[in-house]
């Protein structure tokens, strides 16, 4: 059994969690799936709606080829089978924000077949999560209930926006695995440029299927938690729902297959509707749309434009640039972070660049609640500053001062060092003078060193750095100190 498997200890024994995710990812496209309406986030209500999206009589859908290419691109990104022939069906249900009275989707014949996503576990090992399919479908509009005490409002801006529904097999066994899968999938989509992954804006959300079973038994009855919009909430929902199901089973009850909602304020799930209340969607092939046919040549052309994906980039960072697995994982998890690092590494050693980015820069960004795209310090500035360290022109301590100045005021690192007199002192004569004075005034520490307490040399180094305002070259200081102390 995997070390990642979450075991729930109940009064009657132990239970294993089983999780599958259905991720709805909004396709990055300038237009909707079957209309020319724009898709920008945050537009005024009902300002991005064509006659097709409003379902006026006689309006016919026309497929957006960019959305099709994005779905194919996503399939290639998870090493999935691309179905050259697929079909759209009508999923019939009635709700105020669904003006057609049906949703166009691909239930039976999706454009992308089985694929996989590799995730990293907490113990450092990896696990493959299988993907069953990716299908294209329309999003619905949005009902708004808090603008008027007696009426609901409908915003159709999202109506008809292209979604990729990415359906996993029930291969996850813990909240952590589900979180790692969702994070990795979002990273892949962002690298591919097929979805922005902004869960807080609703462009990526997950339906979470959770069941429990005793180890070795078949799958239990699952409950589906709808529209969870953050990785943390997905993990919380799984943990709560699994415990809820165990308590029901141990009290003699049975799990009812139902749809539930997650309340982020309480960290709990609550019933939305039972299977008995589910709609009869009456799927049938959409008569307004012919089957969707793509050629192998089109697939190959898309494959030729595929970027370097997170796992490939991580491997290169480790094998070619000498980064640790951890640093490479941190940097490659986000495309913007990886690109920033590669730009910094043009000016400075890769390992030193990784240390500054994952340490000082990420720390400053987190404190200021900024993304790397909003960093006051550019990749070029940071790379040039680290290059000054590597060239011996400034010390690491001085570099932190330069970093702070660039963060607050901007500027070119070399100019800052020169204008503010921060250059590292490598003049052996000047450093020797400080060392000689220090040795002359610290006979007790000299005696300690001569008696075998060699670690006290660190005290001497610290004093020299203090006397020189942190500007002395540490390497030269250590070399001169050891030579002089050994000669005494």
NORQUI-V528401 format. One line per field, one symbol per residue. phi: phi as a letter, one per 30 degrees, with the letter a starting at -180 (. if undefined). psi: psi as a letter, one per 30 degrees, with the letter a starting at -180 (. if undefined). burial: 1 if it has 24 or more other C-alpha atoms within 12 Angstrom, else 0. Layout:
phi=???
psi=???
burial=???
This chain:
phi=.dddddccdcdckcbcdbbbbccccdddadbddbbcddbddideehcbbcddddideidcdbdcddddddddddeddchcdcddbbbcccccabaecbddiacdbbdcbddbcdbabccccddjdbbccdcdabbdaddcdbcccccbdcbccbcceddjddccccccddccbaedddddddddddddddddicadidddcidabbcccbbbadejdddddccccdhdcadddeddddeddddddddddddjdbdcdacbcccddcibcbdcacddcddcdhdaedddbdedcccdddddddedcdddcedddedddddcciddeddddddddbddddddedddddcbeeddddddddcdddddddddhcdddcedcdddeddddddddddidbddddedddedddddbijdeddddddcicdddcddddddddddddddcbdddddddddjddddddddeddddddciicddeddedddeddddddd
psi=kkffkkkkjafgallkkkkkkjkjkkkjlflleglgklgkkglkkgfhkleeefhkkfkkkkkjfeeeeeeeeeeefghlkkjfklkklkjjlkkegiffglkkaiefilfkbkalkklklfgfllkkkkkelklklkllakkkfgfkfflllkjgefkfkkkkjjjllifkgleeeeeeeeeeeeeeeeefgfkfgjefggfklkkjkklllkkfllkaklkkjkhkgleeeeeeeeeeeeeeeeeeefggalkkjlklkkjfefglllkellefglljfhklkjffklkjklleeeeeeeefgklkleeeeeeeeeeefglleeeeeeeffkeeeeeeeeeeffflkeeeeeeeefdeeeeeeeefhllffgkfkleeeeeeeeeeeefgflleeeeeeeeeeeeefalkeeeeeeeghgkkjgjeeeeeeeeeeeeegheeeeeeefgfiffffeeeeeeeeefgggfkjeeeeeeeeeeeeff.
burial=00011111000001111111111111111111111111110000010111111110000011111111111111111111111101111110000011110111111011111111111110000011111111111111110000000000011111111111111111111111111111111111111111111110011111111111110000011111111111111111111111111110100000111111110000011000000000000000110000011100001001100101111011001000101010111111111111111111101111111111110111010000000100111111111111111100111111111110111000111101100001111100001101110110000011001000000110111111100101111111110111011000
